[in-house]
Structures are given as structure tokens and as C-alpha cells.
Amino acid sequence: MISWNDMQDMARATGTYDMQSRTFQMTATEISGQGRTAMVNGTIRQDGWLIANITGPNVSCQGIVVPWGVQPAVPGL
């Protein structure tokens, strides 16, 4: 699920994740409003951050940084 506009608009996203290259590709389809479609792709870094790119009609957002997970603590630090 992807939302914007203070969660007034939402899209359902489906796609794939390649564990070896740590990349993903999704299609996001708006479930409210106009039913627009956008492509979402990017990488999941080993430090727990996801980097996404969104392209579609009248939208091109590149390099969106999202916290995805927490890097495990290193014992003794």
C-alpha cells in the first residue's frame, strides 16, 4: 500500500524482489480517485534503507529514501 496527500489517496502495489541484487520492481495502481498507474523500482540497501523511484503520468520522484529495517547491533560496541 502506498499513500500520499495525507493518506487521502492510496494505491495498491504488487511486484517482485530480487534477493541477490537487492532490487525490486512494482506496479502501483490508484484505488481511489482516477485509477492511475505508476511504476516503482529501486534497491534495498544493507544498512536497512530502501531507495525508491516512482514514475507515472505527471510524476517522477527519484531517490526516495525510506527506513526499511534496522541494522542489527554489533556486540561489544
N, C-alpha and C positions, 0 to 999 in steps of 0.2 A: 504494500500500500504506500502510495506517495501522495502527499497533500501539499497545498500551497494556499496563499490568500487567507492566512489564519485558519486553515483547515476548512474553509468554505468550499473548496474544490478538491476533489480526490480522483486518483487514478489507480487502477489495479495493474500491477506489474508482474509479468511472467517472463522467464528466461532461463539461461544456463550459466553455470560457473565452472571454469576450468581450474581444477585444483593444482595442476602442475605449473601453469603460467600465472595463477592467481588473478585471472581476469574474468569478467562477467559481461553478459550482453542480455538486455531485457527490452521488451516492448511494453510501454505503459499506455493504457487506454483509459481515458477520462470516463468516470462513471457518473459524473454529474455534469450538467451544462451541455456542451456541444459534442461530446463524444470524440474529441481529438485524440490523436495517437502521436507518441514521441518515442524515440529510441534512446535507451540509457545504456552506456557501457563504461567500463573503467577497470580499475585494479583494486585489490585489497592488499595493502602493504603489510609486512611482517610486524610492524610496530603497532598494529591494531587500528589503523586508519583506512578508510575506504575513500578512493578518489573517483568521482563520477563525472561523466559528460552527458548532457541531455541535449538532443537536437530534435526539432519538430517544426510544425508551422509557426512562424513568428517567435521561435525560442531557440536560443543557442547558449547554453550555460556550460562552460568548460572548467574543469578543475575544482569541482565542488568537493570539499573536504568534510568527511563525516566520521565521527568516532564509531568504530565498528566493534572493537573488543579491547580488552585491557591486556597489555603485555604482562606475563607472569613475573612476579617479584623474583629477583635473583637472591638466593640465600647468602647471608653474610654481608649484604650491603645495607 
